[in-house]
Amino acid sequence: VRLVESGGGSVQAGASLRLPCAASGRYTMGWFRQVPGKDREFVGTITLYGSPTYSDSVKGRFTMSRDNAKNTVYLQMNGLKPEDTAVYYCAATNGATSTETQGYNYWGQGTQVTVSS
C-alpha cells in the first residue's frame, strides 16, 4: 500500500489549504497530525462511502472528502490557526474507521503545514 500526501506549505492565519492523499487502492482513510515531542493526534477519518468524522479541534473548519475513481482523499483546511501547525499524515486501513493510530496499518510520509499569526 502506497500513500502520498501533498499540498502542505506555509500560510498566514485564516488561510486555507487542501491536502490530497493519493492511495494505491481503496481504503478507509484517516488524517492525523504531529508536532515535535507530542503524540500523533487524530484529525479526521472517512469511510469508503464518504462519511467523515472529525476531532473537536477541527470540526467546522476542516472537511474530508474522497474521490474513489482516483483513490484520493482530501483534507480541506479552512480558517487555519497557528495551533494547526504540524506534520500531517494520511493513513489507511482495510478495517473500520478509527480515531486511534493503532487502527491504521499504512501511513504516508507526511506533509508539513505551518501557520503563522
Legacy VTK file of the C-alpha trace (Angstrom):
# vtk DataFile Version 3.0
C-alpha trace
ASCII
DATASET POLYDATA
POINTS 117 float
0.000 0.000 0.000
1.390 3.358 -1.001
0.117 6.669 0.361
1.404 10.003 -0.905
0.394 13.269 0.732
0.930 16.666 -0.835
-0.342 20.220 -0.548
1.397 21.324 2.624
3.009 24.711 2.982
3.370 27.904 4.981
0.346 30.204 5.261
-0.996 33.045 7.367
-3.666 32.504 9.991
-7.111 32.418 8.446
-5.900 30.968 5.163
-6.924 27.672 3.577
-5.025 24.645 2.330
-6.108 21.407 0.717
-4.123 18.253 1.330
-4.620 15.391 -1.145
-3.594 11.870 -0.222
-3.262 9.504 -3.165
-3.533 5.821 -2.305
-2.626 2.737 -4.295
-6.088 1.309 -3.657
-9.396 1.982 -1.963
-9.309 2.046 1.853
-10.885 3.557 4.888
-8.726 6.618 5.422
-7.683 8.865 8.263
-5.739 12.060 8.782
-3.504 12.648 11.786
-1.062 15.389 12.709
2.018 15.561 14.865
4.210 18.226 16.389
7.681 17.505 17.779
7.597 15.941 21.212
3.895 15.066 21.107
1.874 12.035 20.140
0.236 11.829 16.746
-3.191 13.458 17.020
-6.379 12.347 15.270
-7.790 14.895 12.813
-10.459 13.033 10.862
-11.467 9.799 9.229
-13.682 8.881 6.296
-15.440 5.667 5.348
-15.257 4.021 1.941
-18.630 5.615 1.215
-17.529 9.130 2.119
-18.899 9.564 5.625
-16.457 11.619 7.729
-15.803 12.026 11.436
-13.702 14.875 12.845
-11.887 15.738 16.016
-13.436 18.513 18.076
-10.396 20.722 17.446
-11.042 20.882 13.678
-14.800 20.356 13.430
-16.409 23.162 11.457
-13.105 24.218 9.870
-11.759 21.068 8.200
-13.580 18.871 5.698
-12.634 15.433 4.422
-13.806 14.108 1.080
-12.799 11.373 -1.298
-12.726 10.629 -4.997
-12.884 6.856 -5.264
-12.239 6.960 -9.004
-8.836 8.466 -8.231
-8.243 6.623 -4.931
-7.616 10.040 -3.406
-8.776 11.531 -0.137
-8.728 15.255 0.525
-8.404 17.289 3.698
-9.730 20.801 3.115
-8.497 23.064 5.878
-10.155 26.458 6.273
-9.673 29.116 8.910
-6.212 27.831 9.762
-4.779 28.737 13.154
-1.162 28.725 14.400
-2.037 25.731 16.585
-2.780 23.756 13.404
0.946 23.810 12.630
2.118 20.192 12.378
3.192 17.433 10.053
0.020 15.956 8.603
-0.134 12.234 7.845
-2.721 10.258 5.983
-3.330 6.677 6.980
-5.207 3.719 5.565
-6.870 0.597 6.866
-8.814 -2.310 5.446
-10.966 -2.191 8.573
-13.422 0.250 10.094
-12.792 3.910 10.790
-10.823 4.684 13.918
-9.692 7.725 15.877
-6.596 5.847 17.072
-3.251 5.430 15.311
-3.405 1.718 16.106
-6.440 1.454 13.871
-4.387 2.062 10.737
-1.953 -0.278 9.019
-0.438 2.059 6.452
0.952 5.574 6.638
2.163 8.247 4.277
5.395 10.158 4.677
3.717 13.315 5.973
3.476 16.877 4.750
4.359 19.971 6.775
1.748 22.640 7.422
2.934 25.848 9.071
0.508 28.592 10.066
1.878 31.927 11.199
-0.009 34.580 13.147
LINES 1 118
117 0 1 2 3 4 5 6 7 8 9 10 11 12 13 14 15 16 17 18 19 20 21 22 23 24 25 26 27 28 29 30 31 32 33 34 35 36 37 38 39 40 41 42 43 44 45 46 47 48 49 50 51 52 53 54 55 56 57 58 59 60 61 62 63 64 65 66 67 68 69 70 71 72 73 74 75 76 77 78 79 80 81 82 83 84 85 86 87 88 89 90 91 92 93 94 95 96 97 98 99 100 101 102 103 104 105 106 107 108 109 110 111 112 113 114 115 116
